[in-house]
Every structure is written in C-alpha cells, then in structure tokens.
Amino acid sequence: MKNIVSISNARKDLPKMIREIQKNPEAVFKITVRNETIAEIRSARTMVQPGEAVQKLVHLRQKLSFPIKGKSKEPISKRVNDYLYSQGNR
C-alpha cells in the first residue's frame, strides 16, 4: 500500500502515519515537495523472514539436482528474483 503525502500534511499526520505502519508493515508513505517525491516512510521490519532466502535456494538446488523425467532444467539465471523473492512457495 502506497500513500502520497505532501510534506505539510506529513508534519501534521506523522503520528497517524506511524500507527498505520505499525498496523500494516507493508504501508509506504511517499513524501512530496511540489509534487516531487523526496522521501519515503516505511516499516523498519524486514519483509522477508530470516532464513527464507536460504530455504528457497536449498529447495531450488534440490529441484535442479534431480530433474523430473521428460522436463528440462529451468532457466534459473533469467528468473532468479522470482525464485528468491516470490510470495508463494515453490
């Protein structure tokens, strides 16, 4: 969720924005000056759980080590971000 907020409104609404971020860590507030984005306020919490990338790499390595009969190997180098940062499990 992204919200665009002018700097004057950001000064007034900072406590409200912080409460929103606490409720919804994916919330992002873009701060603008004269319709130009100059800053973002977002949660300091990581969006990816610790160890999640390693688990995905291990799973991917196992998948590539034992190709399924009749299927070719997947082009991992072309889709590395999809494998590491996708929301669903593979």
N, C-alpha and C positions, 0 to 999 in steps of 0.2 A: 504494500500500500504506500503510495507516494502522495504527499501533500505539498503544494506550493504555497509558501507564506512570505509576505513582504517582511522586510526587516523591522518595520514599526510594529506590525502585528506580532512578530516573533518575540519582541521585547515584552509586550503585554501578555502574551499567551504562553510563555515558556513553561510555567508550572503545569498548565493543561497539556502541553506537548509531551512533557516528561511523563505524566501519568498515562498518556496514550501509549507511549513507548514501553512502559512497564507492563501494560495490559497486552500489548501486541508487539513483540520484539521485531517483527518484520516491518513495522511502520518506519517510514523515512520522511522527514520534513526537509524540503528544499527551501533555503532562504534566498530571497531575491532582493536586489537593489536595482531599481529602474528596469524591471523585467529581465534582469540577467541573474542567473543562478550563481551565487558566490560561495555558498556553504550548504552542507547537509547535516542534519542532526539525526542520528540513528542509534540503535542499541549498541552497547559495548559488548554484549554477549555474542559469542560465536554462533553462526547459523548452522555450522556443521558440527556434529557431535565429535568429541575426541575419539580418535581411532577409526572413524568412519572411512576415511580415505584409504587407510591401510587395509581394512577389511575388504573394500571394493577391489583393491589391487590384488590381494590374495585370491579372491574369487575369480577375477579376470585371468590371473595366471593359471589357475586350475582349469578354467574353461579352455584356454589356449593349449594347455599341455595334452589334453585328451580330446582331440577333435571328434565330433559326432560323425558317424559313418554317413557319407553322402553330402556332408556340408563342408564348405571350405572355411578356412580360417577367416576371422573377422578383421577388417582393416582398422585396427585399434589406433594407429597413429593419426588417422584422419578424424577420429571421434573421441579423443582422449578426454576432453572436458565432459562429454556426455556420460562417459563411464565413471568419472571421478565425482562429478557434482550433480548428477541427476537425482531427482527426488524419489523415484521409485527404486525398488530393489531389482537386481538383475539375477 
